[in-house]
Amino acid sequence: MAVAEPTIDAQIHVGPRVRALREGMGLSLRDLAERSGVSAPMLSQVERGETSPTLQVAGRIAAGLELRLSQLLRLDEEGMVTVVRAGDRRRGGGAAGHAFEVLTPPLPGQRAELSRHVLAPGATTGGEGDPPMHEPGSREIALVEQGRVVLHIDGATTSLEAGDTVTFDADLPHRFENPGPDEAVLLAVVSAGLRRS
C-alpha cells in the first residue's frame, strides 16, 4: 500500500504567494516550470488554490523562486505584519554629510527595501561607507521629501525638487547630490533583481 506524501495545510494559502513572487520576478508559468521542475499545469493549479502541493513539490517551487522552503511558507516570520519602530531603524553614516536609515525589517526572502536618506548641503550618496552597489537587475524608486537633489546616473544628470519621484536601474553607477543650500531628504525603495538577464 502506497503512503501518500504529506501536503501543505490549505490554511497557509501558498498559491497567491507563489503567484505574487513569480510575477514579481517577471517569470511566466513556463519560466517557473523550467526553473523548478514542476509542470506549468501543476503550478497553475497551485496558484489558483485548486490543489495543495506536497512538501517535495513546494520545495522545488521555492528553489525555482530562489527561496528556501521555510521562506516560501513564511515559517521564518513571526506573523503576517512586521513593524519597525522609529527607534529600531537600522542606521548608517555614509560619505561626509550623508546619513541613512533602513525602514524595512531584514526578513528572509524580502525583495524590496525602503530607506530614508538625509544629505547636508554639498553632500552625496555613494561615497565611502555607503551601502554597496545594488545587485544586477535591481530597480530604485526615490521620492524627494525635502530640498533639492541631482541624480547622477551612468553619465547623465537629472534635477529633482521636493515632491518629485524618479525610477531607474539601480545596478548602474549612480549617486544623489545635494547642491544646497538647504538639507535634502529622500526616500528610496530598491527592488532586487526584477530584471532578469
Salt bridges, closest charged atoms under 4 A:
GLU23 OE2 - ARG19 NE 3.01
GLU23 OE2 - ARG22 NH2 3.93
GLU47 OE2 - ARG22 NE 2.66
GLU50 OE1 - ARG48 NH2 2.74
GLU66 OE2 - ARG35 NH2 2.68
GLU66 OE2 - ARG196 NH1 3.27
ASP76 OD2 - ARG68 NH2 2.89
GLU77 OE1 - ARG74 NE 3.81
GLU101 OE1 - ARG89 NH1 2.89
GLU101 OE2 - ARG91 NE 2.98
ASP130 OD1 - HIS98 ND1 2.91
GLU140 OE1 - HIS134 NE2 3.40
GLU140 OE1 - HIS174 NE2 3.39
GLU145 OE1 - ARG116 NE 3.50
GLU161 OE2 - ARG148 NE 3.46
ASP169 OD1 - ARG139 NH1 2.57
ASP169 OD1 - ARG195 NE 3.62
ASP171 OD1 - ARG195 NH2 3.23
GLU177 OE1 - HIS152 NE2 2.60
